[in-house]
Structures are given as structure tokens and as C-alpha cells.
Amino acid sequence: MKMKNIPNILSFIRLLMIPVFVYTYFAFDTYPASFIAAGVYLLAWITDALDGYLARRNNWITDLGKWLDPLADKAMQFTAAICFAVDNLIFLLVVIPMFLKEMLMLIGGMVIIKRKNVVVQALWYGKVATIILFACAFFRIIIRNNRILDITVAMLILTTMIFALVMYCIRTMKTLADTNDSAESNRDGGK
């Protein structure tokens, strides 16, 4: 096994943890047993932090990892949101926008890849949003059936997602504008 593949293996393990999380979330749904599902969720987050750290520190960044890592992250976040929505429909306010946000970001990322031939990586606001989403979900996994907490968590997650989406849209438009400006200056310079 090549050491360079360790971050990808950690991302793959995180994907395999999704059904384990779903099982533990519904099987151990009362406090303090809910710590089991929270532990699975925490372990998934630790593998995310570890694979990113190893990839950057050792320059083990691969094309597969650029896709696999965010896929595993988003799949776990989306799964947790769906589990929350099963418990309380207020979380549909999170699930539907989360799905739409990820589709918009996927389309925007694909456009940038096609025009600039680079993979869009997470920026500071994406990382902050991920940490806020993790913390909200972690507390929601442990403490359930608390209407005030559910409303607070749902609104905080929704606000965080909207902020990250707006920031990524601004960044995508700027990147595309820079690409168009560069293409126009190349055409003008060639005359």
C-alpha cells in the first residue's frame, strides 16, 4: 500500500461509517445511549480532519482524494440532516436547502473545472461552516426531543449554509470573470 493513499482510505472508511451512524442514531436514541451515535459521528469528523492534515502535510493530495473527501463529508452531513428530519420535520428546512446548495456548488465547481482545469478547494468560510455544522449536529445527536434546541440548531445550520453558499457563489463568479478577462486579453494580445 502506498502511503499516499492513506487519506483516501480514511475518506472511504468515513463513507462506510454512514450506515453505522444511521443504525446507532436510531437504535440508541435516548440519553445517555445517544453518545454512541455521537461517538460514531465524532469519529467520522476525526477521520476527516486527519485525512486532510495528512494529505496537506505530506503532499499526499490525489485527484481521487479531491473528490472522495468532500463526497464523504457531504454524505455524512446530509445523512445526519435526514435522520434529524425523521425525528422532527423542522429539519426539512435544512435537508432541502442543503441538497440545493450542494447541487449548485457541484455545478459551479464543474464549470470552473471545465474553464480553468482546476478543482475548487474549500476556503475559510467553507471550513468554518463545516465546523459549525459538525458542532450543531453533534449536540443534536446527543440531546433529542428538545424543541427549542431543534429550532435553534436548524436555524443555525440554515444560516451557516446560506452564508457559505453566498460566499462560494461570489468566489465562483469572480473566478469565472477572471477567466473571461484572461481569455479576452489573450485574444486582444494575439491581434
N, C-alpha and C positions, 0 to 999 in steps of 0.2 A: 504494500500500500504506500502510495506517495504521501508524504506529509502535507503536501499542497492540498490534498483532498479532505483533510480533517474538517475545515469549516463547512464543506458541502455535506459531509457525513452528519455533522451536528444539525444542519438545516433539515436533512432528511429525517433524522430522529425526531425533530420538532414536528414534522408533518405526521409521523407515526404516533405522536403523543396526542393528537387531536381526538381520535376515538376514545383514548384512555381518559382524557379530560371530560368528554361528554358523559361517559359512563360514571365517573366519580362525581360529576356535578349532580346528576340525578339520583344516584344511589346513596350518596351521603349528603343529603340536602338540609340537614339541621345542624345547628351549632352544638357542639364543637366538631362534629364529624365533617362539617364543611371545610375544615382545614385540610382534609385530604385532597379535595379538588383544588383548593387554593395552592397546595404544595405542588401539584402537577402543573398548574398554570405558572407558578413561580419558577419551577424547573425549566419550563419551556422558555421563559424570559431569560433565564441564566444562560441557556444554550445559545440564545440569540446574541446576547452580549458577548459571550465567549467566542462564537464563530466570527463575529465582526472584529473583535480585538485581534484574534489570531490571523485573520486574513490581512488586516492592515499592517500589523506589526511585522509579519514575516513575508509580506508581499505574496500571499497565497491567494490572491484575487483571481478568480477564473470567470469565464463567460457564463458557465453554468451557475456559479455562485451568485452572480449579479441578478439572476432571475429566481433561483431557488430560495435564497434568503428572504427577499421580500414576499415571495409567494407563501412561504411557511408562516411569516409574521402575520400577513393579512388573513390567511386561512384561520389561524388561531384566534385573531381578534374577531373575525366575522362569526366564527363558531360560538365564541363566548357571548356575543351580542344576540345571536339566535337563541341560545339557551336562556338568556335573560328575558327575551321576548316571550318565551314559552311560559315563564313564571309570571310576567307582568307585561301586558300589552303596551305600556308606556314605552318600552324599548323598541317598538316598531318605529318610533321617532329616531332611533339610532340605526336600526338594521337597513331601512330603505335608503336614507341618505348615505350610509356607509357604502352600500352597493353602488349607488350612483357616483359617489366620489371616486371609488376605485376604478370604475369604468372610464370616467373622464380622465383620470390620471394615466390609465393604461393607454388610452387613445392618444393623449398628449405626448406620452413617452414614446409611443411608436412613431408619431410624426417627427419628433426630434431625432430619433434613431435614423429614420429614413433620410432626413435632410442633412443631419450633421454626422451621422455614423458614430454616435456615442451613446452609451447607456446613461440615463439620468439617474443620479445617485441622490440619496436622502440628504437634505440640508438641515440646518439647525432647527428650523421650525417643524420639520417632519420628525426629528428625533425628540423634540420637546413634546409634540403631540403624542408620540408613541409612549413616552414615559407617563404622561397624564392618563392616557387610555389604559395603560397597564395598571396604574395605581387605582383608578376608579373601578376597573373590573375586579382587581384583587379584593378590594373591600366589599364589593357587591357579591362576590363568591362566598365570602365568609359570613356576611350579615345579609340574610334574605328576609323577605316578607316585612320589610320596613318601608312603608310608603314614602316617607319623607326622603330617605336615603335613595330610593329608586328614582324619584323625580329629580333629585339633586344630581345623581350620577348620570342619568340620561341627558339632562340639560348641559352638564359639564362636558360630556363626551361629544354631544352635538355641536356645541360652541367650538370646541377644540378642532373637530373635523372641518367645520366651515372655515375657521381661521387657516388651517393648513392647506385646504383646497384653494382658497383665495390666494395665498402666498405662492403656491405651485403654479396657479394659472398666470399670475403676474410674471413669474420666472419663465414659464414656457413662452408667453408672448414676447418677452424681452429676448429670449434665445432665438425664437423664430425671426424676430425683427432684425437681430444681429446677423442671422444667416442671410436674410434677404438683402441687407445693406452690403454685406460682403460679396454676395453674388453680383449685385449691381455694380459695385466698384471694380470687380474683376472684368465685367463686360465693358465698362467705360474705359478701363486701362488697356484693354485689348484693341481698341479702335485706333 
